[in-house]
Amino acid sequence: MSDRVPPLPRLLRLVLAAVFVALLVQTSGGRAASADDNVSQRATSDLSASWSLTLDAAEAYMQQTGNTPEETTYYLEQARRVDKEVDFVAANAQTRIEQIDELLATIDDERRGTVGDQSLIDQARADLELERSDRLNRLAVAAIMNDRAERVIEELASDEWLASGLWTRSSFSPSLTTFTQAMPAAGSIVASILRSPLIWISEFDQQPVAGEETVLGLLGLIVAVGLGWVARHYILKRFGRDPAITEPTYSRRFIAALAIGFAGGIIPALVVGLFIYDLSRTQAILTGDFAAALQGAGYAVTFLFLAFALIRGALSPELTTWKITALTPESARRLSWRCQVLAVVIAIDIFFTIAGNASSVGPALRAVETFVTTFIEGLILLSLASPSVWQREASDKETGAIEGDRGVISNRMWRWIRRATALIVVLGLASSLLGYIELGAFLVKNMLSTAIVIAIMFLLREVLRESIGLVTRSYLMRERLRASHRTRRTLKFWLRLILDPLLIVLTILILANIWGVPFNRLAAWTGEALDGFNVGNVQISLIDVALGLVTFVVVIVIVRLVQTVLQDHILPESGWDEGTQHSVLSVLSYVGFTLATVLGIAVIGVDMTTIGLIAGGLSIGIGLGLQGIVNNFISGIILLIERPVKVGDWVIVGMHEGFVKRVNIRATEIETWQRASVIVPNAELLNTSVTNWTHHDRIGRMEIRLRVPRGTDVDLVQEIMLECAQKHPSVASWPEPSALFMDFGENGLDFELRCFTSDNVWVYFIGSDLRFAINRRLREEGIEMALPQRVIHMAEDEPLPRPPRDKADDETDAGQPDKTSPAT
């Protein structure tokens, strides 16, 4: 008896499974398709024709001249609609293709086990393959249209900025006639704002009775005001400035500035924001022009709270000793006063912009309002760019000012920033005076927004830097995690080093959007840079490069951890000698570095064939006479990896002694004590003995030899030498100095002073100071240095040697008679 399932039930199961899967797919894709059913049901040819027609119209529009901002915005919206539809169709097509592939695989599996008529299965498979072909066609069309739509959107976005009316001269030039035409409209708006409370009171009886939601909103607002006042009072009392402290530290000043900013700015802004939200509700009691006026006043007051808190927290014009900038007290007061005036002007502009929306604002009044606010804000910005406002104190070592030691902007760069700001503001004011009011407002207001963003980012930088310092100094890091001081200092350094580029990139993105570069274009540029760009035939991807570097570092760290475990726990218990243990660790180091390099290159995506070709070329070059260059090249790589000699080391190579300035691929540069540069090939550093005084650390020992005459009080000499060593500030207390009685010399008693210093670069100078001090103390104690002595002993029976006669005397005596001879 066969266990094979009959053909018809298996076929029915296949059809039912296909129907079930199709219904499941239709149900799961229903939500996505509901976003645009019309697009998903249209044929590919119709979609392509519709998209092409829209993009053709946009491209034809871009070829025209005299485009208006309204038309540019319209075609940009149409292009974005096409791009959205293309993405939708492509996503649905890709999803459906994957589902069809699964169904085809299921049908093939069922077909192999089916006996009998398979026509229905073949028909179902043919229908699925036809649908798959159509979906592939839709996907290809969508890919083509996506590239075209993105190109049109990018060009139209540029045209939208250029055609935004900035380069169009206003019909209302800044003249007395324009101001005269705008006065009635301005008076009408002011009168409307002033009458709004009376109108609201007169219409109060006609308004619906306040419901439970309104009452709860008012109670919540009252509670928020009370809690805000209590929190503000507590924060200022606990963390605010204390006039009794005359010299607060920078950390204390910074915490006080944060407390003022939070208590005086953020808390009141939150309370006012709750009030504005209560006004914006549809069932609020306050309606009409009165509600608009209160909303405008709320936004203006919120801005003033934040601005004044920021100014008082950073500049502290009342208590100049509590400022967190390096500016002089007079400059801080000037800057504070001008910033407060600017904040008031901006707040007034915000109020009338919001409160005046309920009334009609004519073009003349709009032009006058834009011109006046632009001119006032521009003049204040020019005064802020004045050098007299940015006078820095001569000796403020711990402040966080822009020009201070903790800042990131140098004096020269800050001077150029002020000049660029003044130039842009002057151009804006000149444009407004010439009738280009929109262009002038664009330059001045964007320059103002830029200054505000930079100030906020600078303060955010200081907040994050101090937070990193607090975390690294916290009890958790010191006691719980047992992190050493060096580890915490290194962690703080790297976190702060990473912080600055991130804030710079964020600032650039915000400022680019302020100056007219949309976020979508920035996102596209960023995506292209991260995804990769072509240099010739080579594609470079920043993401792949970053992942490759991360992979390399991770593998190296793992290898170092394995080395540490082997060195501290496993190899000492193995019983092997020290040389074998060192060989194992060295082999592991080389293998780990090779593995990290190979994995890093593989993650980056570099073709290993190319590396093989390069290696083959190098081998041929070596065979043709490049042995020396390759030897120095490989030696340089070894020097950079093993680091037996690194930049800043004090080394002695042969007859040359000095500091390593650079370790290049071919040679190493050493600067001698005479400021001469010695270029040493890298191979020589590996093949010869090199004395490195600062290889692992800068701790060094110095020896000072001394010889005193026989009979000198040796205890007194030892005491003098130890006393001089202990009094020198650069001599280490541990290991403690020692004075050794070395030997009974030929001419006296030999002593040697041995002491250590934490920076042996200064060992010659420290040794000189000690010799001066020892010599002075010996003279004070009446002890002289032992001089070389030599004693000659003569035998008594030998006559004294006759002194040699001069040759001239011999010649003179030759012509005279001998007085001892008898007379002739």
Salt bridges, closest charged atoms under 4 A:
ASP56 OD1 - ARG148 NH2 2.07
GLU59 OE2 - ARG148 NE 3.17
GLU59 OE2 - ARG151 NH2 4.00
GLU85 OE2 - ARG81 NH1 2.97
ASP101 OD1 - ARG132 NE 2.65
ASP108 OD1 - ARG125 NH1 2.76
ASP109 OD1 - ARG112 NH2 2.44
GLU110 OE1 - ARG10 NH1 3.46
ASP122 OD1 - ARG111 NH2 3.11
GLU129 OE2 - ARG125 NE 3.11
GLU131 OE2 - ARG96 NE 2.72
GLU131 OE2 - ARG135 NH2 3.81
GLU213 OE2 - ARG281 NH1 3.52
ASP278 OD1 - ARG281 NH2 2.81
GLU330 OE1 - ARG333 NH1 3.81
GLU330 OE2 - ARG334 NE 3.51
ASP349 OD2 - LYS445 NZ 3.46
GLU369 OE1 - ARG366 NH1 3.16
GLU377 OE1 - LYS445 NZ 3.28
GLU393 OE2 - LYS323 NZ 3.51
GLU398 OE2 - ARG253 NH2 3.07
ASP405 OD1 - ARG392 NH2 3.82
GLU462 OE1 - ARG406 NH2 3.61
GLU462 OE2 - ARG461 NH1 2.99
GLU466 OE2 - ARG406 NH2 2.75
GLU479 OE2 - ARG478 NH1 3.85
GLU479 OE1 - ARG482 NH1 3.91
ASP500 OD1 - ARG461 NE 2.75
ASP649 OD1 - LYS646 NZ 3.46
GLU669 OE1 - ARG662 NH1 2.85
GLU671 OE1 - LYS661 NZ 3.95
GLU671 OE1 - ARG675 NH1 3.43
GLU703 OE2 - ARG701 NE 2.73
GLU723 OE2 - LYS727 NZ 2.97
GLU723 OE1 - ARG777 NH2 3.35
ASP750 OD1 - ARG707 NE 2.63
GLU752 OE1 - ARG705 NE 3.35
GLU752 OE2 - ARG754 NE 2.50
ASP759 OD1 - ARG698 NH1 3.50
ASP769 OD2 - HIS728 NE2 3.14
GLU780 OE1 - ARG777 NH1 3.17
GLU781 OE2 - ARG777 NH1 3.29
ASP810 OD1 - ARG805 NE 2.87
ASP813 OD2 - ARG805 NH2 2.35
